[in-house]
Amino acid sequence: MNMQRIFLILTGTVFFFSLSAQEGNSTFDYLLLPQSVRAAALGGTNVSVIENDLPLIYGNPAFLGAEMDKTLSVSYLSYIADIDVGNVVFAKAVGERGAWGIGAIYANYGNMLETTGENEITGDLSASDICGNLFFSHDLTDKIRGGITGKFLYSNYYHNTAIGLGVDLGLSYYNEDNDFSVGLVGKNIGRQIKAYEEELANLPWDVQLGFSKSLNHAPIRFSITGVYLKQWRFDNPDGSEDSFVKTLGKHLVLGIDFIPSDNFWLAIGYNLKRASDMSLEDANKFGGFSAGAGLRVKSFSFGVSIGKYHPAATSFMLNVSTSFAQTGL
């Protein structure tokens, strides 16, 4: 089977599953938060950069590869107020062209006061989400890799619980000769199988397409990621309708990273829709911007990013990864 046929079949599969998901309310929206420091720095979403950076597989399972053999990664996001989000992931090679991984995302919303209808405090209550992930990828050709993530989701909001199932389907194309890459993902395709009350809701599914290209004579890479591709226009609170240019902008996430060596990187990103959604009169001027940096020391990698994912606070994200394969374990 030639490369073009493989690409068309898998691309069609992504869109078939995505478009077959029913419209309606979504749940488990913490899945929209970045789970990778590098992706967070590049605007919050990136499905195309090619790096040996394990947490990126939360954005595109086709990033997983044999080069990540025996890598363990832990990430932490300080969101807003007492909300904390973290993830852990481990990868193992399967032969020379495949890999699998296992991971989990945990969101803790802190302790809240439990009150009666008359505002009498009766104690504390807590809320949390967890998502278990199984990843698998395989090199389809020398330039194309496919990946899939299976998701089991569980929510516990005081006495209410919900369970969901979902998948991510990803493709990654990389031309090493000119350092150009393309990524395509059908993300969070799935649904609750047990609701908080009666009505079952969808996962916050999306189709995302991204491109990354390095300059020929400088260690700089540009990325453009198309998001919310399952729809065109967005509803504005005031009922107004955006122009074509503004609507197009809301579908784009822009990122630039500076990579002077294999052991250090800097990145900055801009999410146009997030900037628009969080715009406040004479305030929140940095809404939509993000930045980050990473350092590799022997078998360890460290990363940190900062971004505005909510008007109320600036969020910080930290990551530590290590490769047991490089240490000989």
HELIX and SHEET records of a PDB file:
HELIX    1   1 MET A    3  SER A   20  1                                  18    
HELIX    2   2 ASP A   29  LEU A   32  5                                   4    
HELIX    3   3 VAL A   37  ALA A   41  1                                   5    
HELIX    4   4 LEU A   54  TYR A   58  5                                   5    
HELIX    5   5 PRO A   61  PHE A   63  5                                   3    
HELIX    6   6 ALA A   66  MET A   68  5                                   3    
HELIX    7   7 PHE A  244  GLY A  249  1                                   6    
HELIX    8   8 LEU A  272  ASP A  277  1                                   6    
SHEET    1   A15 THR A  71  SER A  78  0                                        
SHEET    2   A15 ASP A  84  VAL A  94 -1                                        
SHEET    3   A15 GLY A  98  THR A 115 -1                                        
SHEET    4   A15 ILE A 121  ASP A 139 -1                                        
SHEET    5   A15 ILE A 144  TYR A 157 -1                                        
SHEET    6   A15 ASN A 160  ASN A 175 -1                                        
SHEET    7   A15 PHE A 180  LYS A 194 -1                                        
SHEET    8   A15 ASP A 206  SER A 214 -1                                        
SHEET    9   A15 ILE A 220  GLY A 226 -1                                        
SHEET   10   A15 LEU A 252  SER A 261 -1                                        
SHEET   11   A15 PHE A 264  ASN A 271 -1                                        
SHEET   12   A15 PHE A 289  VAL A 297 -1                                        
SHEET   13   A15 PHE A 300  HIS A 310 -1                                        
SHEET   14   A15 ALA A 313  SER A 323 -1                                        
SHEET   15   A15 THR A  71  SER A  78 -1                                        
END                                                                             
